[in-house]
Amino acid sequence: MFAGTPPEAVPSLEALSRVGEVDLVITRPDRPRGRSRAPRPPAVKTAAGSLGLPVAQPATAGELEEMLGTGTFDVGVVVAFGMILRPRALAAPSAGFLNVHFSLLPRWRGAAPVERAIMAGDTSTGVSIMVMDEGLDTGPVLAREETPIHPDDTGGSLRERLADLGARLLVDTVGAWVDGQLDAVPQDSSGATYAARIEPRDRLVSADMSVGEFVDRVRALAPTPGARLKIGMEYHKILSAAPADNGPDPGEWGSSQAHPMFGVSGGSVLIQEIQPPGKRPMTGEEWLRGRRLPQ
């Protein structure tokens, strides 16, 4: 049994389907998206359909528990499912649930490990295969693999790389765990950090930030949901930014070779890609062309 929702869960589902029998795929309900607000299926539902796998979409934890109680599963695999599994659900598979988590546990337990790692300026992260328990990413670890966070990584590019790494690590782990050939190693909670869900306030960037803090937040939140900078009376998404030399004072604007520069604490940043409200993403040069610098 597999439970997951967003695109980063798809590589693990595809890998699992190649090495074993996936009796059921569980994902979140379809949600309205885009300007039309028409319901669209999660990426995992679409992938499961392409693989010919049965899909269920429980709306509540209670529905999930009832669903799991009607089947017999050797092991469950969870990748970014988006719903807390309560004890009754965790007990359904005979070998329990494995979670593909995008950090080197116990660092960055929680909902947003990729974004929080970049925002914190971490230079490396990785994937952990964990046996799930009732805590928040506190279960013992079966396998882990490290990977660098490159200076040009965004949340999107790093998540994509971790998704592929996690799928490979899962294939190497799941069969050995079910066959009793692996021991789970308890986490050392003294080194734990918490990756809280990204809230609206976490998306804000401002002149009060240092250059590194500003750039890292933009990187972490690109391409979605995007960092937000208030320009005039409106918030714009900042999708790419880089440190700049000889820029304006904090809170002021300037330009360098037709690219907008924004002053922050201790330096300035070059705005490389921006999305004004209600418009498409564009380069900083496109945005600045034909307009005055913000005051």
Residue pairs with C-beta under 8 A, 6 or more apart in sequence:
1 22
1 23
1 24
1 25
1 26
1 68
1 71
1 73
1 75
1 76
1 77
1 92
1 93
2 12
2 13
2 16
2 22
2 24
2 25
2 26
2 44
2 76
2 77
2 78
2 79
3 25
3 26
3 27
3 76
3 77
3 78
3 79
3 81
3 83
3 85
4 10
4 12
4 13
4 25
4 27
4 44
4 77
4 78
4 79
4 80
4 81
5 27
5 28
5 42
5 43
5 44
5 80
5 81
5 82
6 42
6 43
6 44
6 80
6 82
7 43
7 163
8 79
8 80
8 102
8 159
8 160
8 162
8 163
9 43
9 44
9 79
9 80
9 81
9 163
10 43
10 44
10 47
10 163
11 163
11 164
11 166
11 167
12 77
12 79
12 100
12 163
12 166
12 167
12 170
13 22
13 25
13 44
13 47
13 48
13 51
13 79
14 47
14 51
14 167
15 167
15 168
15 170
15 171
16 22
16 77
16 170
16 171
16 174
17 51
17 53
18 171
19 171
19 174
19 175
20 174
20 175
22 51
22 53
23 54
23 71
23 73
24 53
24 54
24 55
24 56
24 71
24 73
25 44
25 45
25 48
25 53
25 54
25 55
25 56
26 55
26 56
26 57
26 58
26 64
26 67
26 81
27 42
27 44
27 45
27 48
27 55
27 56
27 57
27 81
28 42
28 57
28 81
28 82
28 83
29 57
29 58
29 59
30 39
30 40
30 41
30 42
30 45
30 57
31 39
31 40
31 42
32 38
32 39
32 40
33 39
33 40
34 40
45 55
45 57
48 54
48 55
49 55
56 67
58 64
58 67
58 83
61 83
61 84
61 85
61 86
61 89
64 83
64 85
64 89
65 86
65 88
65 89
65 92
68 88
68 89
68 92
69 88
69 92
71 92
72 94
73 92
73 93
73 94
74 93
74 94
74 95
74 178
75 93
75 94
75 95
75 96
75 97
75 98
75 174
75 177
75 178
76 92
76 93
76 96
76 97
76 98
77 97
77 98
77 99
77 100
77 170
77 174
78 85
78 97
78 98
78 99
78 100
78 132
79 99
79 100
79 166
80 102
85 97
85 132
86 134
87 134
90 96
90 97
90 132
90 133
90 134
95 177
95 178
96 131
96 132
97 131
97 132
98 129
98 130
98 131
98 132
98 142
98 170
98 173
98 174
98 177
99 129
99 130
99 131
99 132
99 137
99 139
100 127
100 128
100 129
100 166
100 167
100 169
100 170
101 113
101 127
101 128
101 129
101 130
101 137
102 113
102 114
102 125
102 127
102 159
102 162
102 163
102 166
103 109
103 113
103 114
103 117
103 125
103 126
103 127
103 128
103 195
104 124
104 125
104 126
104 127
104 128
104 144
104 146
105 128
105 130
105 137
105 141
105 144
105 187
106 137
106 138
106 187
106 188
106 189
106 191
106 192
106 193
107 117
107 125
107 191
107 192
107 193
108 116
108 117
108 125
108 193
108 194
108 195
109 136
109 137
109 138
109 192
109 193
109 194
109 195
110 116
110 136
110 137
110 194
110 195
110 196
110 197
111 195
111 196
111 197
111 198
112 195
112 196
112 197
112 198
113 125
113 195
114 125
114 155
114 158
114 159
114 162
114 220
115 155
115 195
115 198
115 220
115 221
116 193
116 195
116 196
116 220
117 125
117 149
117 158
117 195
117 220
118 149
118 153
118 154
118 155
118 158
118 216
118 219
118 220
119 202
119 216
119 217
119 220
120 216
121 212
121 216
122 149
123 148
123 149
124 146
124 147
124 148
124 149
125 146
125 147
125 149
125 158
125 162
126 144
126 145
126 146
126 147
126 162
126 165
127 144
127 145
127 147
127 162
127 165
127 166
127 169
128 141
128 143
128 144
129 141
129 142
129 143
129 144
129 166
129 169
129 170
129 173
130 137
130 139
130 140
130 141
130 142
131 139
131 140
131 141
131 142
131 177
131 184
132 139
133 139
133 140
138 187
138 189
139 184
139 187
140 184
140 185
140 186
140 187
141 184
141 185
141 187
142 173
142 177
142 182
142 184
142 185
143 169
143 172
143 173
143 182
144 169
145 165
145 169
147 161
147 162
147 165
149 158
153 161
153 219
154 219
154 220
154 222
154 223
155 219
155 220
155 221
155 222
155 223
156 222
156 223
156 224
173 182
176 182
196 202
198 221
198 225
203 217
203 221
203 225
203 226
203 227
203 228
204 227
204 228
204 229
204 230
205 214
205 217
205 218
205 227
205 228
205 229
205 238
206 214
206 229
206 230
206 264
207 250
207 251
207 262
207 263
207 264
207 265
208 250
208 264
208 265
209 217
209 264
209 265
210 264
210 265
210 266
210 267
211 243
211 264
211 265
211 266
211 267
211 268
211 269
212 243
214 241
214 264
214 269
215 241
215 242
215 243
215 269
217 227
218 227
218 238
218 239
218 240
218 241
220 227
221 227
222 239
222 240
223 239
226 237
226 238
226 239
226 275
227 237
227 238
227 239
228 235
228 236
228 237
228 238
229 235
229 236
229 238
229 262
230 236
231 294
232 294
232 295
234 276
234 277
235 277
236 274
236 275
236 276
236 277
237 274
237 275
237 281
238 271
238 273
238 274
239 272
239 273
239 274
239 275
239 281
240 271
240 272
240 273
241 269
241 270
241 271
241 272
242 269
242 270
242 272
243 267
243 268
243 269
243 270
244 256
244 261
244 267
244 268
244 269
244 270
245 268
246 268
247 254
247 256
247 261
247 262
247 263
247 267
247 268
247 269
247 270
248 254
248 261
248 262
248 263
248 268
249 263
250 263
250 264
250 265
251 263
252 262
252 263
253 260
253 261
253 262
253 263
253 293
253 294
253 295
254 260
254 261
254 263
254 268
254 293
255 261
255 288
255 293
256 270
258 285
258 288
258 289
259 270
259 271
259 272
259 284
259 285
259 288
260 270
260 271
260 274
260 284
260 287
260 288
260 293
261 268
261 269
261 270
261 271
262 268
262 269
262 271
270 284
271 284
271 287
272 283
272 284
273 281
273 282
273 283
273 284
274 281
274 282
274 283
274 284
274 287
275 281
275 282
276 282
276 287
